[in-house]
Amino acid sequence: MAEVLRFWLARGVDGFRVDAAHRLIKDPTLADNPAEVAASRTALEPGGERLGHIDQPGVHAVLRELRAVVAEYGADKLLIGEIGVADLGRWAAYYGAGDELDLPLNFAFWSAPFSADGFRNAVEATRRVLPEGACPLWALGNHDLPRLASRYDEGGRGAARARLAAMLMLCLPGSALVYYGEEIGMTDVPIPAALARDPDKRDAGRTPMQWSAAANAGFCLDEVTPWLPIAATPDRVNVLDQDRREDSLLTLYRRLIALRRAEPALALGAHTALASVPTVLAFRRAHAGRAVLVALNFADRPCKVELPSADRGRLLLSTDPDRSVETPAGTLVLAGGEGALIAVDDKANASGSRR
């Protein structure tokens, strides 16, 4: 496997995602699992941490070997790992001493209820176990789950919630991983039993990318039958349409990513959780005299957020495309399901390195 890595590294790939990295080493005695968890397919199920074929101590030596191979080709090569263990302490061990995975994939958001407390708890639980200097990797979903816009679609609110979740993920410190189609709000596609492919019934979230409103969503020629069926009406949930619209989810993703690159506070800033009303998740990112306040209203009704006196700045971006640009002064009123970014001076932490 080291030679397989070298083959691709020599051709210029940036790194690798190691699937189910916690399963690379089996129980050396090949012992049966305890009867009460023997039917569990994943360590994320109750009792799943007792599965004997995952998370064996010897896996860490293997990952150190793989990391050493990747490091032969430069410090900028990346090793991501899918680590499906429920215990965050054991999950964090896959960073090693900075010599195993650069980015263990974080599952914390995937079981969180759609509430300020649910996501706040997931963020804080992750941050508590991160090794010194480690970079978290945030993700809202993957190919094993229902799509986010379907998973959180109670009351038909999935599309709006996808916008709020995008702002949260892309404003946290660390790295973000976007599952294809998430950036346009793709939803699960019902799969007839005759066309099902996956024995674990995960096909609904794995259908072809919707590039356009064409018959096969621009994924393949109209006369070709794709591996899984396309959504019956791609409508506006496609790249071509959203690329043209200022109010689209794709446009919001692009603006958030551009802000991450342009704003030092979002790219490099320290994270401080802020007290707020129960339905609002608020935090501050600050770096070299620059700060951004992130306020996310998880309620379906408007909410007032009282800003500290120093946080009277410029509205950078809102998840609500109809919101007018304004300068908040003391109180920020968020619509139901709205998130907002506010640029403020961070005079208390300003230094000679201010950018």
N, C-alpha and C positions, 0 to 999 in steps of 0.2 A: 504493500500500500504506500510505503514511502516513495517507491519509484513511480507509482501512479501520480502522486502529488508533484514530484519533480518534473514529470512529463509535462503537466499543465502549467506549472510555475515557470518553466523555461519558455513557455509560449506566451507568457505575460498576463496570466489570470491574476486577479487581485486577492484571491483567497478562496476559502471553502466553507460550506455549511455542512457540518457533520450531523447526519440524521440520527436521532435516538442515541446520542453519544453516551448516555448513561447505561446503555445496554451492550456496550462493546465487549464486556467481559461477563461470562456466565458464572454461576455458582460452581466453584471448582469440584464440589462433591456431586454435582448434578442432583441435588436433593429436591424432593417434591416441595411445592409451596404448601403452606398450611391450608387445610381443607376449606376454611372459611373465606379465604381470599383466592383460592385456586382458579376461580372463573374470572377474576379481574383481568382486564386487558391493559390497564394503565395504572401507574403509580398515583395518578390523581384521583382515583376512586377511593372511597373510604376503606382503610386497611391496606391500600395498595403499596404503601411503603414497606410492607412485609414481603412483597414479591421477591423471591430469591434470585431471579434472573436479571435483576437490574441493580444499578448503583453499587456494584461490587468495589471494594477498595482498590483492586488492581487496575481499574479503569483509569485512574489518575496517572499512573506511570505511562500508560499507552498514550494519553493525551499530551503528556510532556514530550514524548517522542515525536508525535505529529507536529507539535508546536515548534520543536527544534528544526524539523525539516522545513517548515514554512519560513522560519527565521533566516534560513540560509539565503533566501532571496530578497531580504530587506525587511526593515522594521515596519514598512507600510503594508505588508501582507497580512491578511485578516483570517482568523479562525473563529467561526461562529458555531455554536453547538446547540442542538435541541435537547434540553434537559427537562424531562417530564417528571419531576419529583415534587411532591406536595410540600415537603418541609423546606422552607426557604434557607435555613442554615445549611442543609445538605446541598441545596442548589448553589449557594454561594461558594461552596468548596471547589466548584469547577473552574473558578478563576485561578486556583492554585495560589502560588506565591508570585503571581504575574507571569507564570510560565506554562499555563494550560490554555484555556479558552480566552480569547480576547473578549468575546461577548457571548456568554450563555443566554440563550433565549429565555425571556422572562414571561411566565404564564400568569402573573398576578392579576392582570386585567380581565382574563378570560372568564373567570367565575364571579367577577364583581357585579353586584346589582347596580342598575343604572341610577346612582344617587351620589350626592356629594360625599357622603360618608363612605360609600362603597369604594369609590376611586381614591379618596383621600387615604383610607386605610391601606389600600394596595400599594400606593406610593410610599407611605411611611414605613410599612413593613419591609419593603424592598430596600429602602435607604438604610434601615437599621442594620441589615446584615451584609451590606456591601463592604468588601475589603478596602482598606485604604488605597486610594488612587484608582479604584476599579470604575469602569464605565458601565452604567446600566444600559440594557437594550430593551426598549419598550415596544410592544406590539399589541394591536387591537384584535387580531385574529390570525388564523392560518387555515390550511387546507383540511384540518381535522375538525373544524367547528362550523356551525351555521354562520353565515356572513353577518357582520355586525349590524347592518341595516335591517336584517331579519331577526337577529337575536334580541334586539332591543326595540322591537316594533309594536309594543303594547299601545293600543289606541291609535295605530297608524303613525306613530311618532318616530319611526326608524330613520327617516331621511334627515330630520332636524337633529336627532341625536348623533348621527354620524358626523355632522358638522362640529358639534361641541366636542366629541371625542377626539376628532382630528386636532383641534386647537390644544387640547390637553396634552396629547402625545407629543406634538411637535414643539411644545414650549417647555417641556421638562428637561432637566440636564441629562445629557447622555446621548444615545443614538436611538433612532426610530426605524422600525421595519414595517413597510407597507405591503400587505398582501394584495396581489393583483386584483383590480376591480374595486378595491376599497376606496380608491381615490375618486371614483365616479359614483359610488353608492350602489354598486351591484347588490342584488338580493338573491336569496336562494331560488333555484328553479325546480319546480316539481318534476320528479323523474318517474315515468311509468315503470312498473316492475319489470316489464320486458326489456327495458333499456338500461336497467341498473347495472353498474359495473363493480361497485365496492361492497364487499360483504358486510362492512360496518355502517353502511347507509350514509356515507358522507358525500355522495355525488352531488347533492343539491348545491353545495358551496364550491364546486370544482368545475362548473360549466365554462365554456369558452369566453374569453375576453370580448366585451362588447365594444367594438371599434366604431361602428356606425349603425344606422337603422336598416341596413340591407337585410336580405333574407337570412343570411348566416352571420349577421352582425359584423360583417367585414372580417371575420376570423378566417374564413375560407371561401372558396368559390361557391356560388349559389348551387351548382350541380353536385357539390361534394356533401356527403353526410358526415358531420363531425362525430368525434368519439362520444360526446354527450350532447343532448339537445340544447338549443339556444332558447333563451327566454322568449315566450310567445310574442311579446310586444316590447322590444328594446326601447322604443319611444325615445325619451330624452336621456335615458340611462346609457349613454354611449359617448365615446371620446369625441367624435366629430362634432356632435351637437354641443357638448359642454365646452369644447375648445372655443366656441364662438360666443359664449354667454358669460357676462360679467358676474352673474349671480349663481353660477354653477359650483358644485362641490369641487370639481377639478380646479377651477380658478382659485377657490379658497386654499386648496392644498398648495398650489404654486405660490400664492402670496405668503403663506406661512413658511414655506421652505426658503423663499427669498429673504424673509425677515430673519430667519435663523442664520443665514449666511452674512447678512448685512449688519445685524445688530449685535455688538459684542456682549451685551448682557444676556441675550438668548443663546449665543454660541458658547460662551465661556463662563457665564455668571454663576455665582453662588445662589443656592436655593433656600428661601426662607418661607415656611408655611405661615399664613396670616389667619388670624381669627376673623370670623365673619358670621353671617346668619347661617343657620343650619343647612339651607338648601344650596349654598354657594361654596364652591371650592376656590380658594384664592391663595395665591403665592406670589412671591417677588423674586425676580432674578436680577442680580446686580454685579457689575464689573467695572472697575476703573472709572468711577464717577457716573456711570450710566446705569439706569435701572428700568425694568419693565414690570409692571403690575399685571398679573393674569387673574381675571375674575370670571368664573364659569357658573352660570345659574342652571342647576339641574331641575328646578321646579318648572311647572307648566304655566306659572303665573309670573307677572313682573315682580321684581325684587329690587330694593334699594341697598346699595353697598356704600357704607360710609368710608370715605378715603381719609387716611392720615393727612395732616396738614401739608406734609412735604409732597404728597402724591397728587398734586394738581398739575397734570401734564397734558400731553397730546394723545388723542385716540389714534392708535396705529392701525387697528384692524378690529372688525367685529364679525362674528359668524352670521349676523343679520345683514344681508346685502342691501337692505333698504335703510339702514341706519345712516343718518347724516353725520358728517365729520364734525366733531365738536371737541371742545376742551373741557373735560370734567372739572368741576369746582366744588370739592367737598363731598358731594354725593353722586354716585354713578347709579343710574337706573337701568337695569338690565331687563329686557323682555323675557318672557318665558322661554327657556331653552337657549338663551343667548350667552355667548362668551365674548369677552373683549380684552384687548391688549392696550395698555396705556403706558406711554414713555414718560418717565419722570427723571429729574435730576436726583442723583444719589450723593448729595453733598457730604453726608457723614462719612462716606467711604471714598471720596475723591482723592486722587493722588497725582503725582507727577506723570504717571503713565496713562493719564486719562486720554481716551480716544474719542 
